[in-house]
């Protein structure tokens, strides 16, 4: 028993060599993934989108083989590491007493958008001290510093410390906390109390930490002994070795698995409406309580939306034989059939070979692959305070009167699609985001998606299309808008806003394709669902839900852009924005930034005079080329003074005028001279 300890300790020492070679660890994880082993994700995220992970800590690497996965997978990963690193310790024969992390939170650090610049280095320091120092010499501040990292806390950090040095440190995960608390041990809540906790455990219960961890696990299951199999996966609430895994098709036209609340049960008959046995009838007799079911909704959604658990096997009822299951998990981000179909590790999986039928068998390895895909797409978001956003906030920020704002909101609600058009610097993108906030009632980013069109943007990026797979071949992947609409469809009680910046930069006919029809406000909802270009059958349809709103922005001064397609123009309400130099809000913002009344008047008068000159030049320019107020809205912390004003004129206004009057340098020089006078 505890045969895992030697190789875990050797891996811990080996990992310390990679503190300044973290890219090699990331590459190693990618190679393990290429071998179809379910390890941690290497996809990082920022506010702008996804990118490859470039840094990693040793605890997160350890999580590759200490998460919700089968013993066979853990053993395969350790075998790869043993071979690559020439480890001397033997492969383990058990994983007794090893706590595992949630697959959805395997990282010990947050995404890049929320990550502190020293988070990774703090974790490396903690790992080094955990391996090399005795608890008596451990500086508690090292652990306390890591507790400030978002998404981790004392339970997870101490779990990592236990993995790396199980003889010296104990995890304070939920199972262990209950175990030790029931024995009168004070549960720690910070770094200093953690080391007092270790001493108290040694005095009251002894220093065999792996045995205590195993005992805590067994007690949480209501057991006193355990067969030497492995620590269970995240979903394995029942630890029987003969648990089976299933895939269940739910036809939304007959019953809706999506509407079933988590914790509620549902039955499924073994015979169809005609009284005939369903395909794979034998499987209905094979299911038993405790089995795990992957809940899949058929066309038009074609996606895995839930995880369920069998509560009753095949049994008689007044309306015929049926099985019963309980919905245990609702996926915030479902997994599409195409994603799974294109996964090389699922080649040969019953429901992906031929999805005609109702109940399919999955191997444990197939379920593990599906579970890993689910967990990577459903990484729990970091809890952030969502601030309310009211009309008064919008009027203050947007330099608009209440009447102007009300008119824009009214048009958006009526048409569902608007384009904010105007010259550079009038705040089109800023306004688009605030309109969404206002109609939502808060700064809830989860119901807003923003993209920017460009000349290379395509239907495949926007809706769906074939994309290459890591291991060769191609599969249909959902585009940004397709995925967004699916999200909105699952939350029909709330409004969603899709913002397209620079909407006229793309080839709109090619990007929207057949969705041009569905854009109309009276063509929303399932009743107007249509097959898409890449639909596999006539039954595979798509619709834009009624709770989706479009907000586009269009720069009227960009000469490189083509005229908006008239078919698209008819489907949008166009709202023209103008510079707001004389608004009370603009003056207030400049004063807050330290601008004097003299400077404010100077900006207002001189830019307005320049804008009049631009407007009067109808042959070359016109109203759509005026200078917007955003050029003179200082960022937080920037002092608005004469030097700041001159910098903007030289570095932002002059280059723009050079482009406007490319054949009239004297006109540019004269305009700049008057602005600086």
N, C-alpha and C positions, 0 to 999 in steps of 0.2 A: 504494500500500500504506500501511497505518496511517492510513487516512482517518477513523478513529474519533476520533483524538486531539483535533482542534479542538472537536468538540461535547462530548466528555467534559470537557475543561477548562472550557468555558463553563458546563456544567451544574454542575460543582463550585463555581465562583464564585457561581452563582445560588443554590445550596442554602444557602450561608452566610447568606443573607438570612432564612432560615426558622428560625433557632435558637430564637427566641421565638414562632414561629408553627407549631409542630410539628403542631398539629391540622389545619392546611391541607394539609400533606403527607399525613397519614393520609387525609383526605377525597379528595385527588387519587388516591391508590392505590385507594380504593373506586370512584372513577369509572372508572379504568382496568379494574378487575375487571368493572364493569358493561358494559364494551365487550368482554367475553369475552377480555381479555388476561391471560395467566398471569403475575401479579406476586406479590410476597410477601404472606403472610397478614397480616390486621389483627386477628386474634383472639388476645387475650392470655389468660392462665390464672392462677388463684390456687388455693389449696387448696380453696376453696369451689366453684369452677367457672370457666366461661368468661366473658369480658367483652371489650368492644371496646378495641383499643389506643388509648392516649391520648398516647403520646410515641414519638418515633422519632429515630434519628440519621441523618446524611447517608450513611454507608456502607450501611446497610440499605436506604435509598431507592435507592442506586446498584445494589444487588443485584436490583432489579426487572427490570433488563435485562442482568444479568450472572450468569445462572444457567442451569440445564438447560432450554433452550428453543430453538426454531428461529430462524434469522436473520430470517425474516419477522416473527416476533413481536417480536424485539428492535427491528427497524426500525420496526414499528408503534408501539411504546412511545415510541421517540425522536421519531417524527413528532408524536405527541400532545404531548410536552414542548416540541418546537420551536414548535408552533402556540400552545400556551397561554402560553408564556413569551417568545414573539417572539425566539427565539434566532437569531443571525446566522450561526452556523456551518452548513455544509451537512450533510445527512444522510450518514452514512458509506456507503461501498461495500464495506467489509469489516470484520471484527472480528479481524484477524490479531494474534496474540500476546496476546489478552485472556484471562486466566484467569477461570474462573467458579466460583461457589460451589455446593455441594451444595444442591439444592432443599429438602431437609429441614432444612437449617441456614442458611437465607438471612439470618436476623437476626444482628446483631452484638451481641446482648444476650440474656439469658435471659428466661423468663417472669417475670411480676410476682412470683410466689411465691419466686423465687430472685434477684430483681434488687436490686442495691444502690441506695440513694437517689441516688447520684451517678454511676451507670454511664452514663446517657445524656449528661450534661453532660461527662463525661470524653471521650466519643467526639466530641462537637462540638468540644471543644478540640483534639483530635488532628487532626480534619478541617481546622480553621482553620489550624493550624500547617503541615500538609502542603501546603496550597494557597499559603500566603503566605510561608513561610520557606524559605530554602535549607538543605540538609542540614547545612552547616557551623554554622548558627545554631540548629539544632534542639535543644531541650532534651530529652535522652533520657528524662527522668523522665515527660514527657507520654505517651510510648509505653509506658513501664514501668507507669504507673498503669492503663492500659487492659488490660494483660495480666493484671490481677487480676480482670477481669470473667469470670464463669463463661460457658462455652461458646465463648469466643474465645481465641486464642493469637496468637503472633507470625506464623505463616503467613497467617491470615485477616486480621489487622490490616494487614499489609504489602500484601496483595492490594488492600484498600480504598485504601491510600495510593497504590498504582500506578494504580488507576482514576482517581483525582482529579488526580494529577500524574505521568504516566508518564515524563517526561523526567528526573525527579529521584529517583524511588524505584523499588525493585524488589520484586516479591513473592517470598517464600521458601516458596511452596507446594511440594508434593512433587515436581512435575516440575522446578522450578527448582533445588531442593536437589540432586537427583541430577545435574543438568546441571553446576552449578557445583562440586560436590564432585569430579566426575570430572576437573575442570580445576585441581584443587589449591587451590580457594578454601575458606577456613574458614567453615563454616556457622554462623550466629549462633543463640544460644539465649536472648538477652535484648536489651533495647533498646540498651545500650551496644555490644555486639558487632555489632548490626545495622548501625550507622553505620560501624564498622570494615570490615564486609563490603562496604558500598557503595564504600568507598575502594579496597579490594583488587580488586573487580571492575573498576573504572575503570582501575586500573594494568595488570591482566593481560589484560582483554578489551575495554576501551573503555567509553564512556559512552552508547552507543546502546541504552538499556534495552529499548525495545519490540522491537528486532531480536533481542536476546538472549533475550527472553521467547518470541518466536516460534520461535527456533532450539531452545530447550529443549523446547517443545511438539512440534515435528517430530521431534526426536531420541527423545522418549518413545514415538513411534509407529513408530520404526524407519524414518523417512522423512527425506529431505533437501529435498524440495519439497512444496508443498501448493497445490492449486487454490484460488483466492481465493473460498472459500465462506464459512465461518464457523468460529469455535471450536465444538467439538462439544458436544452436550448431555451431561449427567452419564452417561447410559446408553450413549452412542455410543462404544463401544470400537472399532468398525469405522467408518471415516469415509467409506465409499462413498456417493455421492450417491443411489444407487438402492436403498438399504435400504428394506425395507417393514415394515409393522406389522400384526399379526394379533391376533385374539381367539379363544381356544380354549376350548370348553366341555368340562368334565370331569364326568361323572356319578358321584357318590360311591358309587352302588350297584354300579358296574362297576369303577372304579379310582379311587384317592384321591390326587389331586394334592397334597393337604395333607401326606400322609405321605412324599412324596418329599423326600429330603434336598437341601439346597442344594448344587449342584455335581454331583448325580447326573443321569443322562440317562433319558429315557423315550421310547418310540415310540408312534405313533398311526397306526392303519391308515386307508387311504383308502377302504376298503369296510366296510360294517357286517357284523354277524354272519350275515346272510342272503346275503352275497356281493354285495350291490348297492352301487353307487357312493353315497358319502355326498353329501348336499346340498352345493352349492358345490364339487363335485369338482375343478373347474378350479383352485381355489385351492391344492390340494395339490401340483399341478404347478408352481405359481408360487413357492412358498416356497423360500428358499435360505439357506445358512449365513450367520449374522450378522443375520438378521431378528429382530425383537423380538416376543415373544408375550405378550399379557395373559392370564394363567391364571385362568379363571372356573369356580367350582364351582356346578353347577346345584342344583335343589331337593333337600333342603329348605333348604340354606344360602343359595343365590343371592347369591354375593358373589365379588369379585375377591380372590384370596388370594396370588397369586404373579406374578412377572415371569420369563419364560423367554427363551431364545435358541435359534434353530434351529441345530443342529449338522450335520444331514444333510438334504438335500432329499429329494424323493420317490425312493425306491429299492426295488428288489425284495428280498424276503426269503423264506425257506421258507414263511412263513405269509401271504404277500401283500405288496402295496405298502404302504409306510409312510414317515412322516417321523420324524425324531428331533430332540429338543430337550433342552436342559439347563436345570434350574431354577437361576436366578441370584440370585433374591431371594425371601425369604419375608416376607410382610407381617405385622407384629405386630398391626396394626389393619386388617383387611380393609375393602374398600369395597363397600357393598351395591348390588345392582342398582337399587334404588329411588333411591339417591342419584344414580347416573349417569343414570337414566331422567329424573329431574327437572331435569337440568342443561341449560339452554337452548343451550349451546354444542355439545351432542351430539344435537340434533334432526337426524334423518336418518341417524344412525350405524347401520350394518347390524345389529349384534347387539342394538341397543335398539329397533329397529323390530319385528323378529320374531326371537326367540331360539331358534326351532326349527332345529336344525342343530348342526354341530360346529366348523367353522372359518369365521371371518368376516374380511373385510378392514377395516382401519382406515386413515384418512388420517393423515398426520403430525400435522396439527392436532388430530385427535380423540385420538390417542395423547398428545399434549402436554397436553390438557385432563385426560385420565384420570391421567396421571403427576402433574400438579399436585395433583389431589384426593388421590391416594395419598400424596404427600409431605407435604401439610398434615396428614393424619391420622397419619402415622408419623414425626413429629418426634422425633429421638433423645432419650431422656430424659437428664437430667443425672446423671452417675454419682454416686451417694450411697452412703455406707457403710451396709449393712444390718446392724443390730445383732441378735445372737441374743436370743431371749426364752425363758426357761426357767420352770419351775414355781416356783422360788425367787423369781424376779422378780415373778411374778404374786401370790404369797402376800404379799410385802412391800408391793406397791402397792395391793392390793385389800382389805386388812384382813380377809381370809378365812382360815380354817384350811385345811390341806391336804385334810381330809375334805370340807369344804363345796365347795371348788374342784373336787375330783375328782367329786363328785356332779353338779355343773353340766356339766362336760365330758362325763361319761358320758351324760347326757340329751341333750346336743347331738349327740353322735355317733350315738346310737340313733335319735332322732326327726328329725334334720337341721334341724328348725325349732324355735326356742324364743323365748319372749317373757319378757324381764326386766321384772317389774312391781314397783312400789313407790311410796312417797311421794316428794315432791321432795327432792333432795339425798342420795339413797342411792347415787349413782354408777352409775346404770344404763347410761348411754352410755359412761362410762369403762370399765366392766366389759365391755361388748360389744366394744369395740376390743381390749381385752387378751385376751379369749377367742380372738379371731381370731389375734392374735399368737402365743398359746400353741400353738394347733393347727397353725399354720404353722411355728412354731419360730424365728421372727424377726419383726422389725418391717418386713415386706415389704408396703409399701402397694399395690403393683401387683396384689395378689390380694384386695384389700379395696375395696368400694364402699360409700359411706354416703350415704343420702338422708334427708330428713324429710318425712313425709306432712303434708298440711294439707287444709283443706276444699275447695280448688280443684284438688287433685291428681287426675289422671284416668288412665284406661286409655291414652290417647294419649301421656301423659307417661311412663308406666311401661312399656308394651309397644310399641305402635306406632300410628301414625295419620297422617292428612293434616296437613301443615304448609305454610304459605305459602312461596313461593320469592322470592328477592330481586327477580327480574325479572318477577314476576307468576305466577299459576297456583299449583297445589298438587302436592305429591308425598308419597308415604308415607315417613315417617322413623321410624327405629328409636328406641324409648324407652330409658331408662336400664337397665332390667332386661333387655330383649331384647339389648342390646349386651353387657351383662355376661355373660349366658349364652353368647353366641357366643364370648367370650373364654375362658371356662372350657371350652367344648367343644374348643377348639384346644389345650388344655393339660390333658388328662384325667389326667395323672399327678400333678397338684397340686390341693390343696383351695382353694376360693374362698369368700369370705364376704361376703354381702350384708346390710348393717345398715340397718334401717329405724327411725329415731328417731321417737318419737311415733306408733307404728303405728296407734293407735286414733283419731287425728285425721282420718284420711281415710275416705271411703266405700269400705270394703274390697271389697264386692261389685262396685262399678263399676270399681275400680282393677285388681283381679285378673282379673275376667271369667272366661273359660274356663280360666285358669291355676289356678283353685281345685283342679281335678282333679289337675294335675301337681305341686302342692305336696306331696302325700303322699309319704312316703319310699319307698314301694314302687311309685311311678308315675314314677320317674325313668328317663332314658335314651331312646335313639332308638326303642325298641320301643313307647313310649307317645306318640310324636309325634302332634300333632293340628293341624288347620288353625286359624289364628287369625281373628279377626273381619275383618281387612283382607287376608287371603290372597287372591291373585289367581286361584288354582286349588286344586283338592283336593290336588294333589301338593305344594303349598307348605305345609309343616308345621313345627312348632316343638316342641322338647322342653327340659325342664330337665335338665341333665346331673347325673350322680350325685355329682359333686365340688362341688356348690353347697350351701352351708349358709346358712340364714336366721337372723338374730338381730334380734328386734324389741325395742323398749323401750316401756313404757306407764306413764304417770303416773296413779296411782290417785287423786290428789287433784284432778284437773281435772274440775270439775262440768259443763263444756261438752261433754264427750265422750260419745258414744253407747256402748252396750254392744257389745262385740266380737261380730261375726257368729258364730253357733254353728257354722256349717259351717267357718269359718276356725279357730275355737277348737279344734275336734277335730283339726286338722292341726298344732297347735303344742303343745309342752310349756311350761307356764307356771311360772315360777320367781319366787317372792316374795322380795324383798330388804328388809332391815330396817336401821335405823340401827346403826352400829358404834362408838358412843362409847366403849365399854369394851374395845375390841380393843387389843392390844399395838401394832399398826401405827399406829393413830390417835394413841396417846400418843407413839410414837417420832417421828412426823412433826411434831407440835406442839413437841416438845423441840428438834428440829433447827431449827425456826423461832424458837427463843428463848423459848418459853413456859415459865413457871415451873410447878413441880408444883402450886402453889396454884391457878393459873389453870386448869390441866388438870382438876383435881378439880372446880373451880367449874363448868366447862362440862359435865362429865360428869353431875354431880348435878343441876344446875338444868335442863338441857335434857331429861334423863331424866324429871324430875318433870313438866315441861311436856308431854312426850310421853305420860305416863301420864294426864294430864288430858284430852288430845286423844283418846286411845284409849277412855277411859271415857265420852266424849260420843258414845255410839253413835247417838243420835237425829240429830245433825247431822254428826258426823265419824266417828271410828273409827281403826283401825290404819293405814288407807291414807292418813291425813292427817298422820302424824307428821313431825317435823323431822329431816332427814337430816344425817349427819356432814359431808357435802361443804361445807356452809355454813361450817364451821370448819376447813377444810383450806387453809391459806394458800398463795398463789402464791409462786413462787421470788422471794426477795429481800424478801418482806414480813415485818416483825417482828411476832411474835405477843405482844402485850402487852395491858394493860387497855384502852388507847385503841382498839386494833384490835377487841377483843371488843365494846366499847360501840358502835362504828361498825356492826358486823354486826347487832347487836340492833336498832338504830334504822333502818337502811336496808334490811335484808333480812327479819328475823324479824317485826318489827312490821307491815309492810305485808301479810305473809302472814296473820298473825293477824287483821288488820282484815278481810281477805276471808273468813276462816274464820268469825269471829263478827261478821258485819256488823251484826247487830241487837243485839249485846251489847258496846258500847264499854267498859262498866265491867269486863267480864271481860278484855278486852284490856289495859286499863290495869293491872289487878291482876297479870296474868301478866308484863307487861313490868317492872313494879315489882319483882317477885320475882327476875327474871333479872338486874336491875341492882344489887340489894341487896348 
